[in-house]
Amino acid sequence: MNFIFFSPHFPKNSAEFCYHLHEQGATVLGIGDAEYADLADKLKASLTEYYKIQDLENYDEILRAVGFFTHKYGKIDRFESLNEYWLEQDARVRTDFNIYGTKTDFVYNLKQKSKMKEFFRKSGVSTVQFSTGTTRDSIDEFIRSAGFPLVVKPDLGSGASMTYKISSPEELDHFFATKPDGVSFIIEEFIDGIILTYDGLVDIDGEVRFAASHRFEQSVMDVVNTDNHLYYFCLRDISPEVEQAGRSILKAFDIRERFFHIELFKSHKDGRIIALEVNMRPPGAWMTDAINFSYNVDIYHEWARMIVHHEVGGPYTGQYYTGYASRKQHKLYAHSHEDILSTYGGQIVNYNAIEEVFSRAMGNSAYQFRARELDEVRDIVNYIQLEEE
């Protein structure tokens, strides 16, 4: 298999995917904008060849790189970045070179939130009421149905960038008066609830080969907008309602041979599971590693086996709850790093700084830790994030 990995040096865990592809016998070819000398040693050892370009946004440079690899190595079997930001560009390359995977004609169904809603309806899973009205007057009927508060977010995009809670007509008027030109927004009803995810691997036949679930009790939108710290949990088990909703959504989108990351609300009001977003990539915020810690699995290895050999091990069962707790540099915390290691060192499985581009949502540094019971990891979150009075 000839596998081109786009931007293999960023984010950092891309090197893990490349390493395991290489271990499974694939010819791994990298295209990136970093100097070869600056690549991590593990990544260098995983790449058969690396082609440096000046600008990852320059499609002509990418075409030349893919053309060079095709001439030298023959037919390219896969082209991936595993990164939401490059999803459209990945699809364009696959279309132009007839490479297996999502093509340009379908990619916006996976990127554009308004288009996702039709597939959620097809799946039978409840979804969030929404409007794509471009003027204040055009959404009056929607407001009468949904009421306040509302959530506005870019129709295209990932994460919580430019995502806001609108609590009154005055705030809505201000949004329309000041929203940036050239960005299409979607307006949704506000759901008071927690986010449960359905994450894993679906094979080339559309069969789910591995799945896990995460629980977010904070709004990532609020974390970003208030510059707060973040916590979440990788659960030991998947609830049947999340499993059923996730599988129905995957079937509706007819997704094959990919990671998936599906976000679902569980409403505090009535307990309903409500589809929020679908992302056909590995889950972010260190969630791939959380899966490994909870299930005693190497999900990077299993993904590579699935891609190269159409095989996945298991079945794997959850052994631990894994928590994530970030810290922000502008906050003063009651317990030092040394205190945390002294108190919970036996349960902490990862600690590291966060890349600056992700720090607004994920924190400036973060800990991962695991325990057999959810209350135990909650206690560790509270200890890590306790602020000085």
C-alpha positions as CSV (number, residue, x, y, z in Angstrom):
1,M,0.0,0.0,0.0
2,N,1.2,3.5,-0.9
3,F,-0.1,5.9,1.7
4,I,0.5,9.6,1.5
5,F,0.1,11.3,4.9
6,F,-0.4,15.0,4.6
7,S,1.1,17.2,7.4
8,P,2.6,14.2,9.2
9,H,4.4,16.4,11.7
10,F,1.3,18.3,13.0
11,P,-0.4,17.7,15.3
12,K,2.2,15.6,17.2
13,N,0.2,12.4,17.4
14,S,0.2,12.2,13.5
15,A,3.6,10.5,13.9
16,E,1.9,7.6,15.8
17,F,-0.3,6.9,12.8
18,C,2.6,7.0,10.4
19,Y,4.7,4.7,12.6
20,H,2.0,2.1,12.8
21,L,1.3,2.2,9.0
22,H,5.0,1.6,8.5
23,E,4.9,-1.3,11.0
24,Q,2.1,-2.9,9.1
25,G,4.1,-2.8,5.8
26,A,2.7,0.3,4.1
27,T,5.0,2.7,2.1
28,V,4.4,5.9,4.0
29,L,5.0,9.1,2.1
30,G,4.9,12.5,3.8
31,I,4.0,15.9,2.5
32,G,4.5,18.8,4.9
33,D,5.9,22.3,5.3
34,A,8.5,21.5,8.1
35,E,12.1,21.0,7.3
36,Y,13.0,17.3,7.2
37,A,15.7,17.8,9.8
38,D,13.1,19.2,12.2
39,L,10.9,16.1,12.1
40,A,10.9,13.8,15.1
41,D,13.1,10.8,14.9
42,K,10.2,8.4,15.1
43,L,8.5,10.1,12.2
44,K,11.6,10.1,10.1
45,A,12.0,6.4,10.7
46,S,8.4,5.8,9.6
47,L,8.5,7.7,6.3
48,T,9.8,6.1,3.2
49,E,10.2,9.6,1.7
50,Y,9.2,13.2,2.6
51,Y,8.3,16.0,0.2
52,K,8.6,19.5,1.7
53,I,6.4,22.2,0.3
54,Q,6.3,25.9,1.2
55,D,2.6,26.3,1.8
56,L,0.1,23.6,2.9
57,E,-2.7,25.8,1.5
58,N,-1.1,25.9,-2.0
59,Y,-2.9,23.2,-4.0
60,D,-0.5,23.5,-7.0
61,E,2.4,22.5,-4.7
62,I,0.4,19.6,-3.4
63,L,-0.5,18.4,-6.9
64,R,3.2,18.4,-7.8
65,A,4.1,16.4,-4.7
66,V,1.4,13.8,-5.3
67,G,2.4,13.6,-9.0
68,F,6.0,13.1,-8.0
69,F,5.1,10.3,-5.6
70,T,2.8,8.7,-8.2
71,H,5.6,8.7,-10.8
72,K,8.1,7.3,-8.4
73,Y,6.0,4.7,-6.4
74,G,3.0,4.0,-8.7
75,K,-0.7,4.2,-7.8
76,I,-1.4,6.0,-4.5
77,D,-3.8,3.9,-2.5
78,R,-4.7,6.4,0.3
79,F,-4.3,10.1,1.0
80,E,-5.1,11.3,4.5
81,S,-4.4,14.0,7.0
82,L,-6.8,12.8,9.7
83,N,-7.4,16.5,10.4
84,E,-10.7,18.3,10.2
85,Y,-9.0,21.4,8.8
86,W,-7.8,19.6,5.7
87,L,-10.8,17.5,5.0
88,E,-11.9,19.4,1.9
89,Q,-8.3,19.4,0.5
90,D,-7.9,15.7,1.2
91,A,-11.1,15.0,-0.8
92,R,-10.0,17.2,-3.7
93,V,-6.7,15.3,-4.0
94,R,-8.5,11.9,-3.9
95,T,-10.9,13.1,-6.6
96,D,-8.1,14.4,-8.9
97,F,-6.0,11.3,-8.5
98,N,-8.9,8.8,-8.2
99,I,-7.7,7.6,-4.7
100,Y,-10.1,5.6,-2.5
101,G,-12.0,7.5,0.1
102,T,-14.3,10.5,0.5
103,K,-14.4,12.6,-2.7
104,T,-15.3,16.2,-3.3
105,D,-18.9,15.4,-4.2
106,F,-19.6,14.2,-0.6
107,V,-17.2,16.0,1.7
108,Y,-19.4,18.9,2.5
109,N,-22.0,16.5,4.0
110,L,-19.2,15.8,6.5
111,K,-18.1,19.4,6.9
112,Q,-21.2,21.6,6.7
113,K,-23.4,21.5,9.8
114,S,-26.6,22.3,7.9
115,K,-26.0,19.4,5.5
116,M,-25.4,17.0,8.4
117,K,-29.0,17.6,9.7
118,E,-30.5,15.7,6.7
119,F,-28.4,12.6,7.4
120,F,-29.4,12.8,11.1
121,R,-33.0,12.8,10.1
122,K,-32.4,9.9,7.8
123,S,-30.8,8.0,10.7
124,G,-33.9,8.5,12.8
125,V,-31.9,10.3,15.6
126,S,-33.3,13.5,16.9
127,T,-31.4,16.6,15.9
128,V,-31.1,20.2,17.0
129,Q,-33.6,22.7,15.5
130,F,-31.7,25.1,13.3
131,S,-31.8,28.0,10.8
132,T,-29.4,29.2,8.2
133,G,-31.1,32.6,7.9
134,T,-28.7,35.3,6.8
135,T,-30.6,38.3,8.1
136,R,-32.2,39.2,11.4
137,D,-35.7,39.3,9.9
138,S,-35.4,36.0,8.2
139,I,-35.1,34.0,11.5
140,D,-38.2,35.4,13.3
141,E,-40.2,32.3,12.7
142,F,-37.4,30.1,13.9
143,I,-37.1,32.2,17.1
144,R,-40.8,31.8,17.8
145,S,-40.3,28.0,17.6
146,A,-36.9,27.6,19.4
147,G,-37.0,30.5,21.8
148,F,-33.9,31.9,23.6
149,P,-31.2,31.1,24.3
150,L,-29.7,30.2,20.9
151,V,-26.3,29.1,19.7
152,V,-24.7,30.6,16.6
153,K,-21.7,28.9,15.0
154,P,-20.0,28.8,11.5
155,D,-21.7,26.4,9.2
156,L,-18.3,25.2,8.1
157,G,-15.6,24.6,10.7
158,S,-14.7,22.5,13.7
159,G,-14.2,23.2,17.4
160,A,-15.8,26.1,19.2
161,S,-14.3,29.0,17.2
162,M,-16.7,31.9,16.6
163,T,-19.4,29.9,18.5
164,Y,-21.6,32.0,20.9
165,K,-24.6,31.6,23.1
166,I,-27.3,34.3,22.4
167,S,-29.6,34.9,25.3
168,S,-31.8,37.9,24.2
169,P,-33.1,39.7,21.1
170,E,-30.6,42.5,21.8
171,E,-27.6,40.1,21.7
172,L,-29.0,38.6,18.5
173,D,-29.3,42.1,17.0
174,H,-25.7,42.8,18.0
175,F,-24.5,39.5,16.4
176,F,-26.1,40.3,13.0
177,A,-24.7,43.8,13.2
178,T,-21.2,42.7,13.8
179,K,-20.8,39.2,12.3
180,P,-17.9,38.9,9.9
181,D,-18.6,39.0,6.2
182,G,-17.8,35.9,4.1
183,V,-18.7,33.4,6.9
184,S,-21.9,31.5,6.8
185,F,-23.5,30.9,10.2
186,I,-26.0,28.3,11.4
187,I,-28.3,29.2,14.3
188,E,-29.4,26.4,16.6
189,E,-31.7,26.0,19.6
190,F,-29.8,25.8,22.8
191,I,-29.8,22.3,24.4
192,D,-29.2,22.2,28.2
193,G,-27.3,18.9,28.6
194,I,-24.1,17.0,28.5
195,I,-22.2,15.8,25.4
196,L,-21.6,12.1,24.9
197,T,-19.5,10.9,22.0
198,Y,-19.4,7.8,19.9
199,D,-15.8,7.3,18.7
200,G,-14.1,4.5,17.0
201,L,-13.2,2.6,13.7
202,V,-15.5,1.6,10.9
203,D,-14.1,-0.8,8.3
204,I,-14.2,-0.9,4.5
205,D,-17.5,-2.8,4.6
206,G,-19.1,-0.2,6.9
207,E,-18.9,-2.4,10.0
208,V,-18.0,-0.9,13.4
209,R,-14.8,-2.6,14.5
210,F,-14.1,-0.7,17.7
211,A,-16.1,1.9,19.7
212,A,-15.7,4.0,22.8
213,S,-17.5,6.9,24.4
214,H,-16.5,10.2,26.1
215,R,-18.5,12.4,28.5
216,F,-18.2,16.2,28.5
217,E,-20.1,17.9,31.3
218,Q,-18.8,21.4,30.3
219,S,-19.7,23.4,27.2
220,V,-16.6,23.6,25.1
221,M,-18.1,26.8,23.7
222,D,-18.1,28.3,27.2
223,V,-14.6,27.0,27.9
224,V,-13.3,28.8,24.8
225,N,-15.2,32.0,25.3
226,T,-14.3,32.3,29.0
227,D,-10.7,30.9,28.7
228,N,-11.5,28.3,31.3
229,H,-9.9,25.0,31.9
230,L,-11.4,21.8,30.5
231,Y,-12.2,18.3,31.8
232,Y,-13.8,15.2,30.4
233,F,-14.0,11.5,30.9
234,C,-13.5,8.5,28.6
235,L,-16.1,6.0,29.9
236,R,-15.5,2.4,30.6
237,D,-18.8,1.4,28.9
238,I,-20.9,2.8,26.1
239,S,-24.6,3.4,26.9
240,P,-27.0,1.4,24.7
241,E,-28.7,4.7,23.6
242,V,-25.4,6.2,22.5
243,E,-24.4,2.9,20.7
244,Q,-27.7,2.8,18.8
245,A,-27.7,6.4,17.8
246,G,-24.0,6.3,16.7
247,R,-24.5,3.2,14.6
248,S,-27.6,4.6,13.0
249,I,-25.8,7.8,12.1
250,L,-22.8,5.9,10.6
251,K,-25.2,3.9,8.5
252,A,-27.0,7.0,7.3
253,F,-23.7,8.6,6.1
254,D,-22.5,5.3,4.7
255,I,-19.0,5.9,6.2
256,R,-16.3,3.4,5.5
257,E,-12.7,2.7,6.5
258,R,-12.3,5.7,8.8
259,F,-12.1,6.9,12.3
260,F,-15.4,8.5,13.5
261,H,-16.2,11.0,16.2
262,I,-19.9,11.7,16.7
263,E,-21.1,14.2,19.2
264,L,-24.5,13.7,20.9
265,F,-26.4,15.8,23.4
266,K,-28.2,14.1,26.3
267,S,-30.8,16.6,27.4
268,H,-31.1,17.4,31.1
269,K,-34.8,18.2,30.4
270,D,-36.1,14.9,29.1
271,G,-33.0,12.6,28.7
272,R,-33.3,12.5,24.9
273,I,-30.2,11.7,22.8
274,I,-29.9,14.5,20.2
275,A,-27.4,14.4,17.3
276,L,-25.1,17.5,17.3
277,E,-22.2,16.9,14.9
278,V,-20.4,14.1,13.0
279,N,-16.6,14.2,12.4
280,M,-14.9,11.5,10.3
281,R,-11.5,11.8,11.9
282,P,-9.9,10.7,15.2
283,P,-11.3,12.5,18.2
284,G,-9.2,15.4,19.4
285,A,-8.2,16.7,22.8
286,W,-6.0,13.6,23.5
287,M,-9.1,11.3,23.3
288,T,-7.3,8.7,21.2
289,D,-4.9,8.3,24.0
290,A,-7.7,8.3,26.5
291,I,-9.2,5.3,24.6
292,N,-5.9,3.5,24.9
293,F,-5.7,4.1,28.6
294,S,-9.3,3.0,29.2
295,Y,-9.3,-0.1,27.0
296,N,-5.7,-1.2,27.3
297,V,-5.5,-1.0,23.5
298,D,-3.3,0.7,21.0
299,I,-5.9,2.4,18.8
300,Y,-3.2,3.7,16.4
301,H,-2.1,0.2,15.8
302,E,-5.6,-1.1,15.3
303,W,-6.4,1.7,12.8
304,A,-3.3,0.9,10.8
305,R,-4.1,-2.8,10.8
306,M,-7.6,-2.0,9.5
307,I,-6.3,0.3,6.7
308,V,-3.5,-2.0,5.5
309,H,-4.9,-5.5,6.2
310,H,-8.7,-4.9,6.8
311,E,-8.2,-6.5,10.3
312,V,-8.9,-5.2,13.8
313,G,-8.1,-7.1,17.0
314,G,-10.3,-7.5,20.0
315,P,-13.0,-7.5,21.1
316,Y,-11.7,-5.0,23.7
317,T,-13.6,-4.1,26.9
318,G,-13.3,-1.0,29.0
319,Q,-11.1,-1.5,32.1
320,Y,-10.9,2.1,33.4
321,Y,-12.4,5.5,33.4
322,T,-9.8,7.9,32.1
323,G,-10.0,11.6,33.0
324,Y,-8.5,14.7,31.3
325,A,-8.0,17.9,33.3
326,S,-6.3,20.9,31.8
327,R,-4.7,23.9,33.4
328,K,-4.5,27.5,32.2
329,Q,-1.5,29.7,32.8
330,H,-3.6,32.7,33.9
331,K,-5.2,30.8,36.8
332,L,-3.7,30.3,40.2
333,Y,-4.1,26.7,41.4
334,A,-4.2,25.5,45.0
335,H,-2.0,22.4,44.3
336,S,1.4,22.4,42.5
337,H,2.5,19.9,39.9
338,E,4.6,18.2,42.6
339,D,1.5,18.0,44.9
340,I,-0.5,16.3,42.1
341,L,2.3,13.8,41.4
342,S,2.7,13.1,45.1
343,T,-1.0,12.6,45.7
344,Y,-2.1,10.8,42.5
345,G,1.1,9.8,40.8
346,G,0.1,6.1,40.6
347,Q,-3.0,7.0,38.6
348,I,-1.6,9.7,36.3
349,V,-0.8,8.2,32.9
350,N,0.1,11.3,31.0
351,Y,1.2,14.9,31.5
352,N,2.3,17.3,28.9
353,A,2.1,20.9,27.5
354,I,-0.5,21.6,24.9
355,E,0.4,23.0,21.5
356,E,-0.4,26.7,21.5
357,V,-2.9,26.5,18.6
358,F,-5.1,24.2,20.7
359,S,-4.6,25.9,24.1
360,R,-7.7,28.0,24.2
361,A,-9.9,24.9,24.3
362,M,-7.6,22.3,25.6
363,G,-5.5,24.3,28.2
364,N,-1.8,25.2,28.4
365,S,-1.0,21.8,30.0
366,A,-3.0,18.8,30.9
367,Y,-3.1,15.6,32.9
368,Q,-4.6,12.2,32.1
369,F,-5.4,9.7,34.8
370,R,-7.4,6.6,35.3
371,A,-9.3,4.7,37.9
372,R,-11.8,1.9,38.1
373,E,-14.7,4.2,39.2
374,L,-15.9,7.4,37.8
375,D,-16.1,9.1,41.2
376,E,-12.3,8.5,41.6
377,V,-11.4,10.3,38.4
378,R,-13.8,13.2,39.4
379,D,-11.9,13.6,42.6
380,I,-8.6,13.9,40.7
381,V,-10.2,16.5,38.4
382,N,-11.3,18.5,41.4
383,Y,-7.9,18.3,43.0
384,I,-6.0,19.3,39.8
385,Q,-8.3,22.2,38.9
386,L,-8.9,23.6,42.5
387,E,-8.1,27.3,42.4
388,E,-6.6,29.4,45.2
389,E,-9.1,31.4,47.2
